[in-house]
Amino acid sequence: MPVLSLLAVAPLFLSSYYTNILYMIGIYVMIAAGMNILIGYCGIVSIGHAGLMAVGAYVSAYFSNTYGLSFWVTGLIGVAAALLTGTLFAIPTLRAGGVYLSMVTIAFGIVINEILIRWDGFSGGPLGISGIAKPSALGYTFTLTSMYELVLVGALTALFILRNVRRSAWGRAMIAVKENEIAATSVGIKPFRVQYIAFALSSVLAGLAGAIYAHANSFISPDTFGFHMSVQLVLIVILGGAGTLLGPVIGALIIVMLPEVLELEKLRLALYGSIMFLVLYLLPKGIAGTGGAWVKRWVPLNRRLARTEELRGPITATTTLPETIIPKSTRTQTPRLSLDRLLPALQANAVTGKEAVLQVRGLNKSFGGLHVVKDVSFDVATGTVHTLVGPNGAGKTTVLNMISGFYPCDAGAVTLQARPLSGLSLQQIAAAGISRTFQHTRLFGELSVLENVMAAMADSFRPGLLAALARTGAARAHEADLAVRAHAYLDLVGYAGDRSEPATALPYGHQRMVEIARALAVQPRLLLLDEPAAGMTAGEIEHLENVISKLKSAGLSILLIEHHMDFVARVSDRVTVLDYGSIIAEGTPEEICRNPRVIQAYLGEEDDDA
Ligand SMILES: Nc1ncnc2c1ncn2[C@@H]1O[C@H](COP(=O)(O)OP(=O)(O)OP(=O)(O)O)[C@@H](O)[C@H]1O
């Protein structure tokens, strides 16, 4: 607060030269905050955002000069134009993906700049537009000082949005997609949708900054919005710390001040290049990112406060969550939740009766000339644990991938509770009631354990984007509810570790349990577990066995892939054995363990002792 008050009254004791520098820093903070959503949260590096700033500036200036409209109207038109252009920009950029993505953004910036140079009637050509009116309200016309105050409000609003996005389902989904798009899709997140939102927010903020800049400066030209400015903006985000709240402020401060202090105006680009090189080499997380990690490491209090209480085994139906494990920001007045709130959801999803929850008929799959799944058919009975076993390469994971929609079937059909799944997208299959874990865990490393589970909840986005951006009371209450439920899912799997820890730092066994909690948060009718015991210690396997039994008794149906045969024998109701892509046996675990074909498939010879 004292810093803010000082910033607000800065023009009173600073010369107009320094006020102007502060104003430029504010403009850059506004755009960089939006770009931080794109670069830091989504991992999409755009080197064309100066083009979006130009759209906001030129459209506002054009309507102001041509039609004499007030800044408050033309600014809005400029922002709308930037949003529209950002949308047109986002579609090819997101489709391109990978290394081509940044190339598309560079091309976009260059195209906009060329249009501005050549479209004289609109942009004034290379000479630009001058005489742009300053904003006025109630007979008062803004001066440089009051424009600075306007920019200060704009920059703070942009930072507020940056912070709120990170604290919302949108921010979690953006990071989830960046960290592991396949896993994000498996919990129902739509990558294009969340990445587009990041593009849209960054476009709006770039357009707004452009409009304010045009009216404060009274003059704009294509030179201002060239390639160097896009590079400058990326540098601000990376130098400050991508994905951090203070990053845009620190980055803008350094990038605007440095050429002034060093009086290196002509060598500006060389200076930026050198800074980029040094930052990427020495501080890959940027200044705020590295500082934040340092503080976390050396200030144990922070960790202690966030540390989860040790839970003594899985929660029972009457257990309530200790208040201290719910983060302060997400505490509600009644932060207690018993399992009654969770298990009925699972039970309601589980069908009762004798019919199969899942029917698999005649599945076939080939990769190139290799026919890896051949006419596979089986049923998973409701409320049972059904296990697929077979030697390495038998086709088990491929079957799971076809059921969950990751691979299209060459032939055959999958039906969930009489609903055919063919043709459904991954998100539709998740919504229909299938969730899964992966053979090699795919957690969202940058998110905390708790956030990993929160990211999977279908109603995450319920209060809407605007409510999340403004962090309204409803949005905060919803976040608190998501956190309480996420804790309960973690309790359900008996997760005893630190839930504020980033998932990337977890030991292997913990990762597997968090992945199961995340899959449960989708509220599946059928849970697919791909080798959940792989890499676990004997104690962890025993714990997993208890969790599976508990889920089964809650009414959940489970399709499991597993190699540990004693574990399979203990948890399974029915076992299907695959070998070279075909089913060679099906029955109870006892029948399977005695089956000579199975023994031969596993050991290569008939061996009764086995
Ligand atoms: N995307 C893919 N492209 C090409 N071949 C694939 C692909 N996925 C699987 N395969 C091949 O299909 C065969 C079956 O693989 P799959 O992973 O389904 O076996 P699995 O029974 O799950 O084996 P494991 O127990 O070792 O995980 C293997 O030969 C594998 O190399």
The ligand as an SDF file (V2000), in Angstrom:
LIG
                    3D

 31 33  0  0  0  0  0  0  0  0999 V2000
    1.3360  -45.0500  -30.8570 N   0  0  0  0  0  0  0  0  0  0  0  0
    1.9310  -46.1700  -31.2740 C   0  0  0  0  0  0  0  0  0  0  0  0
    2.5610  -46.2280  -32.4550 N   0  0  0  0  0  0  0  0  0  0  0  0
    3.1740  -47.3640  -32.8740 C   0  0  0  0  0  0  0  0  0  0  0  0
    3.1700  -48.5170  -32.1740 N   0  0  0  0  0  0  0  0  0  0  0  0
    2.5400  -48.5140  -30.9860 C   0  0  0  0  0  0  0  0  0  0  0  0
    1.8890  -47.3560  -30.4630 C   0  0  0  0  0  0  0  0  0  0  0  0
    1.3590  -47.6670  -29.2550 N   0  0  0  0  0  0  0  0  0  0  0  0
    1.6550  -48.9690  -29.0450 C   0  0  0  0  0  0  0  0  0  0  0  0
    2.3610  -49.4690  -30.0750 N   0  0  0  0  0  0  0  0  0  0  0  0
    2.8410  -50.8250  -30.2120 C   0  0  0  0  0  0  0  0  0  0  0  0
    1.7510  -51.6660  -29.9570 O   0  0  0  0  0  0  0  0  0  0  0  0
    2.1840  -52.8290  -29.2480 C   0  0  0  0  0  0  0  0  0  0  0  0
    1.3730  -52.9940  -27.9870 C   0  0  0  0  0  0  0  0  0  0  0  0
    1.7580  -51.9480  -27.1190 O   0  0  0  0  0  0  0  0  0  0  0  0
    1.0120  -51.7120  -25.7430 P   0  0  0  0  0  0  0  0  0  0  0  0
    1.6730  -50.5340  -25.0820 O   0  0  0  0  0  0  0  0  0  0  0  0
   -0.4330  -51.6240  -25.9620 O   0  0  0  0  0  0  0  0  0  0  0  0
    1.3580  -53.0420  -24.9600 O   0  0  0  0  0  0  0  0  0  0  0  0
    1.1660  -53.3800  -23.4330 P   0  0  0  0  0  0  0  0  0  0  0  0
    0.5500  -54.7140  -23.3600 O   0  0  0  0  0  0  0  0  0  0  0  0
    0.4710  -52.2820  -22.7260 O   0  0  0  0  0  0  0  0  0  0  0  0
    2.6810  -53.4630  -22.9830 O   0  0  0  0  0  0  0  0  0  0  0  0
    3.3610  -53.0390  -21.5820 P   0  0  0  0  0  0  0  0  0  0  0  0
    2.8980  -54.0140  -20.5800 O   0  0  0  0  0  0  0  0  0  0  0  0
    4.8170  -53.1590  -21.8690 O   0  0  0  0  0  0  0  0  0  0  0  0
    2.9230  -51.6660  -21.3190 O   0  0  0  0  0  0  0  0  0  0  0  0
    3.6690  -52.6590  -29.0010 C   0  0  0  0  0  0  0  0  0  0  0  0
    4.3670  -53.3660  -30.0000 O   0  0  0  0  0  0  0  0  0  0  0  0
    3.8740  -51.1990  -29.1610 C   0  0  0  0  0  0  0  0  0  0  0  0
    5.1800  -50.8950  -29.6090 O   0  0  0  0  0  0  0  0  0  0  0  0
  1  2  1  0
  2  3  1  0
  2  7  2  0
  3  4  2  0
  4  5  1  0
  5  6  2  0
  6  7  1  0
  6 10  1  0
  7  8  1  0
  8  9  2  0
  9 10  1  0
 10 11  1  0
 11 12  1  0
 11 30  1  0
 12 13  1  0
 13 14  1  0
 13 28  1  0
 14 15  1  0
 15 16  1  0
 16 17  2  0
 16 18  1  0
 16 19  1  0
 19 20  1  0
 20 21  2  0
 20 22  1  0
 20 23  1  0
 23 24  1  0
 24 25  2  0
 24 26  1  0
 24 27  1  0
 28 29  1  0
 28 30  1  0
 30 31  1  0
M  END
$$$$
